[in-house]
Amino acid sequence: MSLVQNYSSSSDSDSEHEIESRSYLRSANPQNESPTNDRTNECSLTIQNSRKPQDTESALSLKRPPTAKRLHVSKAELRKKRRKRKGKSPWASWSSSEEDGEATDNPEVGGSNGEDEAFNGEYTEDPEPASSSALEKVNEESSTFYGSSLVDYQGRGILHPPAEIDIDFQKEPLSFECYTPKRIIHEFEGHTGGVTSSVFLPNSGHLFLSGGNDNAIKLWDVYHNAGLLRDYIGHSKAVREVQFSSTGETFSSVSFDRTVKIWDTETAKVLHRLPFSSIPNCSVFHPSNPSEILVGLSDSKIQHFDMRIPTKQGLVQVYDHHMSSILSLAYFPDGSRFISSSGDKTVRIWENQINIPIKQISDTSQYSMPYIAVHPERRYFAAQSMDNKIYTYSMKPKYKRNPKKCFTGHQSAGYGIGLGFSPDGRYISSGDSKGHLLIWDWKTTRMLKELQTPSKKPIVTVSWHPQETSKVICAGNGGKIYLYD
């Protein structure tokens, strides 16, 4: 019987059959007596009865499959999946639709074991594992001595200043007057592929060190035959930078093979090997403690090592407030603070071993500053800028820029051009992208010299002799090292 006039409903026999089916369902499943379940079951039974009423019992016998168990996936398998991504971020797409489907088919990946937890709130890049041959090459070091003797007639090593040279190698900085160089007095053969870094031996300066794109580090004698004294072979890629410790007994080499090595200058033995997951760009030793070293990395972090600590390779602190690659590092003379420059166009001042910068130097018009050097008077530091200028900053609190000391006239944009100060602080020098050695007066900021090198290729490293009045070395992409006087 229809409930509404002129409405054609199902037959009475069909209605009775539906009622019987619902009552049978309630008796078979008494736990599903909620109104929602009644409505759902009523709809499903109506559809089934309209198709095949005789299959009611078989439909009721179907059960929902049990919940799939969580898949236990190891860390190695998770790394393998991440390496298959097109990009390196966790939001990158998979390299193929099959891998994408595989990932979506198993949305729940993990386990109760703590080792299976892949993420802890921060995504860390998994570097590609180096091959065994590459690791062996990185860990294989060799050295050849090219001098006449390892010791002098009194048994002193090569680090001792030569007694036969009529120069006082014990003078203090700022105690003698310097002059501008005039011409090239010697050309060192340098490195094939270009020179990336050069630095004089601290205090005496009778030796200097250079690193280049030929993966080699070379120690040169300024006096005697003015030639190659020793080479240090141990990197599989180009050497980014070399730096002496304050005593000169050890030096660091920073390479694109993602390692930093600490060498004994005289014996050529590797004292420490520091591997990294990202490319190191620069390093600097503590001025009073040669066991401490800062390393600036391309992942925007600065790592602080103390070689006297046996655990974690001596890592004591990580400074991670920069937003881009670290370009240059410099310590304050007393070692209590240090300066860092980054590709994020900021310069920051840090307290030693405290991961909070005490000063951030930044401006909307500021460019990246690839090189920092401290003035011998220890009151200012200079920064090479990518806008073809050299800016100076105070080393006293507030660390303000001195607008009256800005050096211009050279082309440095696009290159990591180094700079240097004369020992008396009267002159500041820099290379440029056109192969010039430029020298300015520190007080007046006036350019005094613009010397063209024979190679006419970018000059990226400049260093003043610490005991001579006018000796300067410069080198760059041409490969040769020029000694001016």
JOTASUL-V80797 format. One record per backbone hydrogen bond with DSSP energy under -0.5 kcal/mol. CO is the residue of the C=O (numbers start at 1). NH is the residue of the N-H. E is the energy in kcal/mol with one decimal. If there is no record, write none. Layout:
BEGIN
[[CO | NH | E] [CO | NH | E]]
END
This chain:
BEGIN
[[4 | 7 | -1.4] [6 | 8 | -0.5] [7 | 9 | -0.8] [11 | 15 | -1.9] [12 | 16 | -2.4] [13 | 17 | -2.0] [14 | 18 | -2.1] [15 | 19 | -2.2] [16 | 20 | -2.3] [17 | 21 | -2.0] [18 | 22 | -2.4] [19 | 23 | -2.4] [20 | 24 | -2.1] [21 | 25 | -2.1] [22 | 26 | -2.3] [23 | 27 | -2.0] [24 | 28 | -1.9] [25 | 29 | -2.5] [29 | 32 | -1.2] [31 | 33 | -0.5] [34 | 38 | -2.5] [35 | 39 | -2.3] [36 | 40 | -2.4] [37 | 41 | -3.1] [38 | 42 | -2.5] [39 | 43 | -2.1] [40 | 44 | -2.5] [41 | 45 | -2.7] [42 | 46 | -2.1] [43 | 47 | -2.0] [44 | 48 | -2.2] [45 | 49 | -3.1] [46 | 50 | -1.9] [47 | 51 | -1.1] [48 | 52 | -2.6] [49 | 53 | -0.6] [52 | 55 | -1.8] [53 | 56 | -1.2] [55 | 59 | -2.2] [56 | 60 | -2.2] [57 | 61 | -1.2] [59 | 62 | -1.0] [71 | 73 | -0.8] [71 | 110 | -1.8] [74 | 78 | -1.8] [75 | 79 | -2.6] [76 | 80 | -2.0] [77 | 81 | -2.0] [78 | 82 | -2.2] [79 | 83 | -2.2] [80 | 84 | -0.7] [81 | 84 | -0.7] [82 | 85 | -1.3] [84 | 95 | -0.8] [89 | 92 | -1.7] [93 | 86 | -2.3] [96 | 100 | -1.9] [97 | 101 | -2.7] [98 | 102 | -2.3] [99 | 103 | -2.1] [100 | 104 | -2.2] [101 | 105 | -2.0] [102 | 106 | -0.9] [104 | 107 | -0.5] [107 | 109 | -0.9] [108 | 71 | -1.0] [113 | 116 | -1.5] [114 | 117 | -1.1] [116 | 118 | -0.8] [122 | 120 | -0.6] [122 | 124 | -0.5] [125 | 127 | -0.8] [131 | 135 | -2.3] [132 | 136 | -2.3] [133 | 137 | -2.0] [134 | 138 | -2.2] [135 | 139 | -2.1] [137 | 140 | -0.6] [139 | 141 | -0.7] [142 | 233 | -3.1] [144 | 146 | -0.5] [144 | 231 | -1.7] [152 | 155 | -1.9] [156 | 152 | -1.9] [157 | 160 | -1.2] [162 | 165 | -0.6] [165 | 167 | -2.3] [167 | 169 | -0.9] [168 | 171 | -0.7] [172 | 175 | -1.6] [183 | 485 | -2.5] [186 | 483 | -2.7] [188 | 481 | -2.0] [191 | 194 | -1.2] [194 | 213 | -2.2] [197 | 211 | -2.2] [199 | 209 | -3.0] [201 | 205 | -0.7] [202 | 204 | -2.2] [206 | 222 | -2.2] [206 | 223 | -0.6] [207 | 201 | -2.8] [208 | 220 | -3.1] [209 | 199 | -2.2] [210 | 218 | -2.7] [211 | 196 | -2.6] [211 | 197 | -1.6] [212 | 215 | -1.0] [212 | 239 | -2.2] [215 | 234 | -0.6] [215 | 235 | -0.7] [216 | 212 | -1.5] [217 | 232 | -3.0] [218 | 210 | -2.2] [219 | 229 | -3.1] [219 | 230 | -1.6] [220 | 208 | -1.8] [220 | 222 | -0.6] [223 | 226 | -2.8] [227 | 221 | -2.6] [229 | 146 | -2.8] [229 | 147 | -1.0] [230 | 219 | -3.4] [231 | 144 | -0.9] [232 | 217 | -1.6] [232 | 234 | -0.5] [233 | 142 | -2.8] [238 | 240 | -0.5] [238 | 256 | -2.5] [241 | 254 | -3.0] [243 | 252 | -2.8] [249 | 265 | -2.5] [250 | 245 | -2.4] [251 | 263 | -2.9] [252 | 243 | -1.9] [253 | 261 | -2.0] [254 | 240 | -3.2] [254 | 241 | -1.5] [255 | 258 | -0.9] [255 | 280 | -0.6] [258 | 276 | -2.3] [259 | 255 | -1.8] [260 | 274 | -2.8] [261 | 253 | -2.1] [261 | 263 | -0.6] [262 | 271 | -3.0] [262 | 272 | -1.3] [263 | 251 | -1.6] [263 | 265 | -0.6] [264 | 268 | -2.1] [269 | 264 | -2.7] [269 | 271 | -0.7] [272 | 262 | -2.5] [273 | 275 | -0.6] [274 | 260 | -2.0] [279 | 298 | -2.1] [282 | 296 | -2.4] [284 | 294 | -2.7] [289 | 286 | -0.6] [289 | 292 | -1.8] [291 | 307 | -2.8] [292 | 286 | -2.1] [293 | 305 | -2.7] [294 | 284 | -1.8] [295 | 303 | -2.5] [296 | 281 | -3.2] [296 | 282 | -1.3] [297 | 300 | -1.0] [297 | 326 | -2.4] [300 | 322 | -0.5] [301 | 297 | -2.6] [302 | 319 | -3.2] [303 | 295 | -2.3] [303 | 305 | -0.5] [304 | 316 | -3.0] [304 | 317 | -1.3] [305 | 293 | -2.2] [306 | 309 | -2.0] [308 | 310 | -0.5] [310 | 313 | -0.7] [311 | 314 | -2.5] [312 | 315 | -1.8] [314 | 306 | -2.9] [317 | 304 | -3.0] [318 | 320 | -0.6] [319 | 302 | -2.4] [325 | 343 | -2.8] [328 | 341 | -2.2] [330 | 339 | -3.6] [332 | 335 | -1.7] [336 | 352 | -2.7] [337 | 332 | -2.8] [338 | 350 | -2.5] [339 | 330 | -2.0] [340 | 348 | -2.4] [341 | 327 | -3.1] [341 | 328 | -1.3] [342 | 345 | -1.2] [342 | 369 | -0.5] [346 | 342 | -1.7] [347 | 361 | -4.0] [348 | 340 | -2.3] [349 | 358 | -2.2] [349 | 359 | -1.3] [350 | 338 | -1.8] [351 | 354 | -1.9] [354 | 356 | -1.5] [356 | 351 | -0.6] [359 | 349 | -2.5] [360 | 362 | -0.7] [361 | 347 | -2.1] [363 | 366 | -1.5] [368 | 370 | -0.5] [368 | 386 | -2.0] [371 | 384 | -2.4] [373 | 382 | -3.1] [375 | 378 | -2.2] [379 | 395 | -2.4] [380 | 375 | -2.5] [381 | 393 | -2.6] [382 | 373 | -2.3] [383 | 391 | -2.2] [384 | 371 | -0.8] [385 | 388 | -0.9] [385 | 389 | -0.6] [388 | 409 | -0.5] [389 | 385 | -2.7] [390 | 407 | -2.2] [391 | 383 | -2.8] [392 | 402 | -2.5] [393 | 381 | -2.1] [396 | 399 | -2.6] [400 | 394 | -2.7] [401 | 403 | -0.9] [402 | 405 | -1.3] [404 | 406 | -0.7] [405 | 392 | -0.7] [406 | 408 | -0.5] [407 | 390 | -1.8] [410 | 412 | -0.6] [411 | 433 | -3.3] [412 | 415 | -1.8] [415 | 417 | -1.6] [418 | 431 | -1.1] [420 | 429 | -3.0] [422 | 425 | -1.8] [423 | 174 | -0.8] [426 | 442 | -2.9] [427 | 422 | -2.1] [428 | 440 | -2.8] [429 | 420 | -2.1] [430 | 438 | -3.0] [432 | 435 | -1.3] [432 | 459 | -2.4] [435 | 453 | -2.7] [436 | 432 | -0.7] [436 | 438 | -0.6] [437 | 451 | -3.0] [438 | 430 | -2.1] [439 | 448 | -3.2] [439 | 449 | -1.8] [440 | 428 | -1.8] [441 | 445 | -2.0] [446 | 441 | -2.7] [449 | 439 | -2.2] [451 | 437 | -3.0] [453 | 456 | -0.7] [458 | 460 | -0.6] [458 | 477 | -2.0] [460 | 418 | -1.5] [461 | 475 | -1.8] [463 | 473 | -2.7] [469 | 179 | -2.3] [471 | 465 | -2.6] [472 | 484 | -3.5] [473 | 463 | -2.4] [474 | 482 | -2.8] [475 | 460 | -1.3] [475 | 461 | -1.9] [476 | 195 | -3.0] [476 | 479 | -1.5] [479 | 191 | -2.0] [480 | 476 | -0.6] [481 | 188 | -3.2] [482 | 474 | -1.9] [482 | 484 | -0.6] [483 | 185 | -3.0] [483 | 186 | -1.2] [484 | 472 | -1.8]]
END
